[in-house]
Amino acid sequence: MRRTYILTETDILGVCVGALFALPSVRAILPGAPDFGAIIDLIGIIPNIIIVSLCTTAIALSKLTMRRPKNE
């Protein structure tokens, strides 16, 4: 149960960064979406972007601090 690293590559980090930049794009292409800065941004989009950016930061920090196994 002592895992030294999550993945050997940076696949999951790429997914998180992609999701971070995809959220505003998805919001912009919704039919009938108001301009940016509406109340829907404060309630729905900005908290989601904050959560995804915190998760991306946590994964990036864990990738930077991970140690290689001794057998490599």
Secondary structure, 3 states (H helix, E strand, C coil): CCCCCCCCCCHHHHHHHHHHHHHHHHHHHCCCCCCCCCHHHHHHHHHHHHHHHHHHHHHHHHHHHCCCCCCC
